[in-house]
Amino acid sequence: MRIAIIGNGISGITAARWIRKLSDHDITVISSESDYFYSRTALMYIYMGHMRQKETQPYEIHFWKKNRINLLKAHVSRIDFNTKKLILSQSGSVKEFNYDKLIIATGSATNKFGWPGQDLKGVGGLYSLQDLQTMENYSKNLKRAVIVGGGLIGIEMAEMFHSRNIPVTFLVREKSYWNNVLPAEESKIINRCIKDNHIDLRLETELKEIVDDGHGTANGVITNKGEKIECGFVGLTAGVHPNIKFLKNTALEIGRGIKVNEYLETNIKDVYAIGDCAEQINPLVGRRGVEAIWYTGKMMGETVAYNICNKRVKYNPGIWFNSAKFFDIEYQVYGNVQAHPPENHTSIYWEHPKGDKSIRIIFDQKNEEILGFNLMGVRYRHEVCEKWLKEKTNIEIVLQDLGLANFDPEFYKKYESEIIKIYNQKTGKNLTLKKKSGLNRVVAFLKYK
């Protein structure tokens, strides 16, 4: 059986690897972005000089031949679903590629909202190697960059320019950074972090127009407040959307993304979609139809491999998890943490006096079941948090065992006792933290409790 995979990101490559583990099928991965799979989350570190591009490639070049995974650098311009044929553009020529089963894993594309000047030179996002090259091309002698959009990609781009001492103006339309995702206190922590790193943060400010220098290149922006900000690069980081434009007006059922069932099957026989470009028809409660997250893309890749190899498995993303970095502040979230939670959600919130660390633990006020963890500058063990959330553990049991979750280095200060103190003050209880007994106790907890 001949399997074609469009896209060589984490979803497509995970699918290829698992199909090879499970079968002897012919596998071809097609991508026009890069010759080899690389870690997309490491783009910023290439720009900052921490890594070279080849160091972002998890597999040696010989890996692909050894595992009989064919790599084809080409652009898929059209799919003929009736004849199971891909129409490819490769090195200026048009070719055809036949498949028996097809996996579409085309990822995301940068959002553009029709701003005048959005297609000028010197305007770009931060999703692909080509985007990174555009940033690099315009960074030499750059006097100022303007970044539009207050999400995770925007703050990464700000840090990248900051690493080269390039002044940055950051336009965020919300009243506080990422406050549609972060609770108010955590959002304020990141506001301070951005400003402490000398980024010109403009809250409640939107892009109105990108100014043309008269030669087709951006040389400034005009905001919704009528201010003109001169710059030599405009970063568009107001989110991403499924990269499926070439699939519009086909028989494939499309909403925001390519619609798939719990087996990642589309409405067309032998065609599957995974990763950022896929939209779950019936997502789990509390989950979105499209989730452009690294770990869910990886899980989809493994799941689709089992289904293609006739081992039927439903896609289950499990407990929600995400992590990121805001300059020097690490961020982790587990479970159900909402910027505007429902009435039954209550939380214990602790913040370091310096304002660079915080811990939020959310639980159900009625049944006292644990619901989520939100962490800034503090690391908790994924397996421990996930176990508590899956088992709907009582908040008081979690608090007394909280030392099991801490994953900070040995000599870092721990703050679990301060969390318990806040809970005791709120409830009048007298809970105490169980004595720390090291990694052995963590292993025993994960195995047997």
Summary of the structure (lengths in Angstrom):
residues: 449
radius of gyration: 23.8
end to end distance: 44.9
largest distance: 74.6
contacts: 1405
relative contact order: 0.11
helix: 29%
strand: 29%
